[in-house]
Amino acid sequence: MLNFDGAWRFESPGGISDGVISDFSDLIGKITTQGDVQRTLEHFKSYFAGAAGTTSGWSSDASWAQTDLHRYMNEAAANAPLFVEAFYDGCETLREKGIAVPDVRLTNTILAKHDTGFEIRPPDLISNAGDIAPVEVLAAPLSLDDQAKDTIQKSLADAAQLLSESRDRQAVQELLWLLETVSTAFQGLDTGNGTIEGKYFNKIVADLRRHNQGTTLDQVLIWVTALHGYLSSPTGGGIRHGAHLKEGIVTKPDEARLFCNLIRSYISFLLTEHERLTRL
């Protein structure tokens, strides 16, 4: 069983879309290829029947078992938490028997793809419908070439996907890499007060600050440097250089979303500043 708000078992917080039913049905179909088809279908029937508030009997053959399973899944879909729990529990009991089943990452990918508002973080099922939407990064400026723009958009998309799969540390790591990558766009740029000569993140930031003292850019770069330093430290965020085994801090989901939104906001601001400086 998954842990979630007990009230959800009696008053549904929302239903499951047909898309989730279809995707989960496809996964169950793939699981059945590892043994007795009808026995596997009957296995999942019992879980979804229970989620629908009823019991299931043995079907006359595999075809009817498939039909009955689909009916129970549709009935259970009225309560999203119970539906997800039925699929998760059904998979986990088969896993204990040595049968290959979808992992939590794949299940969460489907839940995120169909905007269910729920996510499995074993042993819990949480509602992420109230999560703060990610900060929107403005379109890459015209001053960057198409390859640079593609790199930025792909990295942003990859980070969003990693967050949806509860791969929190990897999501922050992806955006931290993108922050460092975006900084290289300032190499050789004439700021009007001097040229950016640094080739690496810390030196580039130092040059930018020196040539823009007392400005908003200067202040933002102070914050950027502080966040970058914390996330890089093995005894801090432990993202860039690994975490200290004894003193390192595991990245929590809410912290990951905070870090990702902060980095996205900094990237958006730096891209805007790059566009401005190239027009000087």
Residue, then its C-alpha position, 0 to 999 in steps of 0.5 A: m500500500l502507498n501512504f497518502d491522505g486517508a480521506w482520499r480513500f473515501e472522497s476522491p480528490g479527482g479521477i484518472s484520465d483515459g490516457v493513463i488507463s490506456d498507458f497502464s493497460d499497455l504496460i500490463g499487456k507487456i508484463t503478461t508476456q513473461g508467463d501465464v497471460q490470464r493469471t497475470l490479468e487476474h492478478f491485476k483484476s483483483y487490485f483494480a476491483g478492490a480500488a473500485g470497491t468490489t471483488s473479482g471472480w476468475s474469468s472464463d478465459a484470457s480474453w474475458a479476463q482482459t475485458d473484465l480488467h478494463r472494466y474494473m480499471n475504468e471504475a477505479a479511475a474515478n479515484a486517482p489515488l486508489f487507481v495508482e495504488a492498485f497499479y503500483d501494488g499489483c506491480e510490486t507483488l509481482r516484482e517480489k516473485g521475480i517478474a519484471v515490472p515497470d519501475v517508479r520512474l516510468t510510472n511517474t513519467i506517465l502520471a506527469k505526461h497526463d497531468t494527473g497531479f500525483e507522483i509516487r515517492p515510495p512509500d508515499l503518493i503525493s499530490n503535486a498539483g499545487d507545486i509552483a510552476p517552473v520559472e519561464v526562461l525567455a526565448a534565447p536572444l538573437s545574439l546566439d546561434d541556432q546551435a546554442k539556442d537548441t542546447i539551451q532548450k534541450s537542457l531545460a526540457d531535460a531538467a523538467q523531465l528529470l523533475s517529473e521523474s523524481r530524479d531531483r539531484q540530476a535535474v539540478q545538476e542539468l540546470l547547473w551545467l546549463l548555467e555554466t554553459v550559458s556563461t561561456a556566451f560572454q567570452g570575448l564580449d565587449t561590455g563597454n567597460g572592458t572585455i570578458e577574458g575569462k574562459y570558465f564560469n568563475k572567471i567569466v562571472a568575476d570579469l562581468r562583475r568587475h565591468n558592471q559594478g554597482t548594477t543589477l547585473d553585479q548584484v545578481l552575479i553575487w547571488v549566482t556565485a553563492l548558489h553555484g558555490y553551495l551546490s558545488s560544495p561536497t558538504g553543501g548541495g553536493i551537486r557538482h563535485g559530489a556529496h560528502l558521504k558523511e556530511g553531504i545533504v541529500t537533495k529533497p524534492d522541494e529543494a530541487r524545485l527551488f534550486c531549479n527555479l532559481i537557476r532558471s531565473y538567473i539563466s533568463f536574466l543572463l540571456t537578456e543581459h547578453e542581448r543587451l551587451t551585444r547591442l552596445 
